């Protein structure tokens, strides 16, 4: 095992869809998170590039799932996790998500 690697993600953005569900004796959430990046096009005009991220969070001391709803601004610290699956058409696909280790509501 290589201990010289880093898998860390830090995002701040607004929640899109959110689903909160029970897991064992706890609670988890899966939600989309919108982040924006401002670029300049070839004429120097600003262009907004929007990216949607998939986030999974499990209720813990550092993750509070209260107040999560569409449009809420949150700050997420976590790691990337990729899963492979076979789609209905038989093609193999990869699903990448952020697994939150810390989640804070910034603005409701």
N, C-alpha and C positions, 0 to 999 in steps of 0.2 A: 504494500500500500504506500502511495506517495503522499507524504505529509506536507509537501511544499505547494499544495494547490489551494485555491480560494474559490468558493462558490457563494457569492454574496450579491444580493440585489437590494437596492434602495429606491423606492418609487414614492412619488407624491402625486395624487391625482384624484379625480372624481369617480365615484362608483356608478356603474351602469346598472345591470341587472344583479340582483342578489338573492341567494337562496340559503336559508338557515335551516339546519336539520340536526336531529339527535344522532350521536355516535356513542354507543355504549352508555356510560353514565354521564357523558359530557355533551357538548354542542359544537358543531362545526359550521363554517360558512364557505360558500363558493360564490365568487362574484367577479364581474368584469371591472377593470379599472382603466380609465382613460388618462393618458398623458399626452401632452403636446410639446412639440419642438419647433421653434421658429427658425426657418432657413431663409436665405435670400436667393431669389431666382437670378437668371442671367442678366436681368435688367436692374437688379438691386432692390427689387420690391420684396417685402417680407411675405413668406408663405408659411402657413401653419401646417405641420405634419402631425396628424393625430394617430396614436397607436393604442390599440386595446390589448390589455394583458389579462390573462386568467389567473386568479388568485384563490388559494385555499388557505383557510385559517381555522385553527382549533382553539377553543376557549382555554385560556391559561392565565397565569399571573401577568404576562406581558401582552396578552391579546384579549381585549374586551370587545365582544360582538354587539354590545348594546348600541343602538343609534345608527346601525348600518342601513342605509336606504339610498335609493337613486339620487344622485346629485351631491351627496355628502363628500367633502374633501377629507381624504385620509392620507396618512404617512405609513408606509409599509416597509419593514426590513425583513429579509428572508433569503431564500435560496431557490435556485432553479431546479426543477425536476422534469425529466422527459419520460413519457410513456409511449410505447409502441402498441398499435392495435390494427386489426384488419377491418377495413370499412365494408359496408354492405356490397359494394361492387368488387370486392376481392383485393383491392389495393392496400398495401401496408402504409400506415400513416404514423406520424409522430405528433404527440400532443405535448406542448411545453407549458408549464405553469409555474407560478411563484408560490412557494410554500412559506407563509408568513411566520416569523418567529416573534415579531413585534408589530402591533397594529394600534395606531392612535388616531382618533377622530380629531381633525383640526378645526373644521367648521361644518356646522349642520345646516 
